[in-house]
Amino acid sequence: MKTRNFKFSLLLIIAVVFSSFSTSVFGQVPEKMSYQAVVRNASNELIVNKQIGVFVAIQKTTSGSLPMTYYQEKHVASTNANGLLTLELGGGTPSYPYHALSFSQIPWGEGSFYVKIMIDPIGGTNYTITTESQLLSVPYAMYAKKAGESATTSVIGEIKYWNGTAWITVPPTLDGNVLTLEGGVPVWKNHKTTITLPTVNTISPSNITGSSATCDGYVASDGGGEVIERGICYGTSSNPTVLGSKVICGSRMGSFTAIITGLEAGTTYYAKSYATNSIGTVYGNEEIFITISNLKIGDSYQGGIICYIFESGDPRYITGEIHGLIAAPYDQSNAIAWFGGGGGDAMAGETSTVIGSGSSNTYLIVSRQGSEGRSYAAKLCSDLVLGGYSDWYLPSKDELNLLYELCRSQIGGFSPSDYWSSSADDGHKAWVQYFVNGVQMPTTMNYEYNSVRAIRSF
């Protein structure tokens, strides 16, 4: 079984080479054709500046299952800096046993011919790669020569072909065009391939820090035209384009890596790969990532001071995101009761003590005790508007303990007294914490001389 480690991208530039012209178009007809192909490996990378072995066979289909080989030859040739292989068919070393016909004796007028190319990528004769292409651009100077020597012209570049009864003239055309068959009649055609937009994919970002991230991309197809730019565009809004921030990563097919820097900590970003050729720019799939927050306990943030950052296992922890608790920078009261006048008895066992429950506890207390009558701890926090934020609440028992254990010195302003939590112990008592020694205990809800420090989540 043959291993195909390389492949061809055929340019199909095949033409008769004339060294000079005279009044007889057949006076100086060389017995060679120019053949070019671009050689790539299995990763679609060009094989450049490398000597390779080439085996050429000129074949014609028959009524049987196997093609008939009219001519074979060998070449040792080199690709150029662009991976382009250039040969002169008819100029190689004839190979037995199919050299009974010389190149000039091939009966070009007897139907469609194919060129079979085999390559040894290391320059020998172990040919592991094979490609076949129809000779669409027929060497009509040779064809005409075989048909007869009576066709003459005085126009440079003019070609004549025999239609079975008379010689027909094919006038000269623009440089770069090739001669091809349409219904058995030679016609000049533009050989250029239709170019489409490239194809590119975005790989999920990695190595995300507070100010940078790595994002990979892959240009799977150039659309038949050269990729002149590729990279990653990004921004804080969905559907970023090359008109905004971008990292340019070269100008060819294959994989590439962009290192995005200068990002804001704790911010959501949107990234897309892109590739541009002569037709335009195309974008890959959009990927979303969040930079790591540089926030820490004690930082002033969103109306207060950070007192806790959620960890894995906490109810509100979200993988890859930074969230936590913020404490008000000062006490909201140093003499207020927990009980507001109604519904306290019904809350026994309904509130929670865990981290993340203070907000729901506060909502339950206020909805049960109402807004009429005297002020009370939960309502005081619920009504607070501070630093442009109005979602403050009375901390739960465990949240209150975080204030004492982790950050009372960074936050500051605490009085040497008991602070209310939003966690009820029973129908008559709620949990407090003494901010001198940290002791927590249940206290009668009607006691009016405890303190309150509101918190909020971010």
Number of C-alpha atoms within 10 A of each C-alpha: 4 8 7 12 12 20 20 22 15 16 14 17 20 20 20 21 15 16 8 11 15 13 11 14 25 21 13 13 18 16 19 20 20 15 18 17 18 19 23 18 14 11 11 16 15 21 24 17 14 15 18 20 19 26 22 23 22 24 22 18 14 10 7 7 7 10 14 16 18 19 24 26 20 21 21 17 15 20 20 17 12 12 20 21 24 16 19 17 22 21 15 17 14 21 15 10 8 16 15 13 14 14 20 17 13 17 15 19 16 9 10 15 23 17 19 17 19 19 26 19 21 12 17 14 17 14 19 15 18 17 13 15 12 15 19 18 19 22 20 20 22 22 19 21 18 16 16 11 12 12 19 17 16 11 13 13 13 14 20 20 20 17 10 8 6 10 15 15 15 16 13 13 15 9 7 11 16 21 23 21 15 10 7 10 13 21 16 18 15 13 14 13 10 8 14 15 20 25 19 25 19 23 20 16 21 13 10 17 18 18 17 18 20 17 25 20 26 22 23 14 19 21 18 15 17 17 23 16 16 28 27 29 25 23 18 16 11 15 15 21 19 19 7 9 14 21 18 19 20 14 17 20 23 15 15 21 19 19 17 20 13 9 19 18 17 20 16 17 18 18 29 29 34 28 32 24 22 15 14 12 18 16 24 19 15 18 18 16 19 22 22 21 17 13 17 14 18 20 15 17 15 17 18 22 24 28 27 20 17 19 14 9 8 13 12 15 16 13 9 13 15 20 19 20 22 27 29 24 20 16 16 16 18 18 16 23 23 31 25 24 17 14 16 20 13 12 19 16 12 13 21 18 20 16 20 22 21 30 21 16 25 25 16 17 27 19 12 16 19 15 14 9 10 11 16 24 31 30 24 19 24 19 13 16 12 14 11 8 12 14 17 26 28 30 35 29 26 21 23 30 22 17 25 21 13 14 18 17 12 15 23 14 13 21 16 12 18 24 27 32 32 31 30 30 22 20 15 18 21 24 25 31 23 19 21 12 10 14 12 19 14 17 20 18 25 16 13 15 16 22 26 30 26 28 28 26 20 13
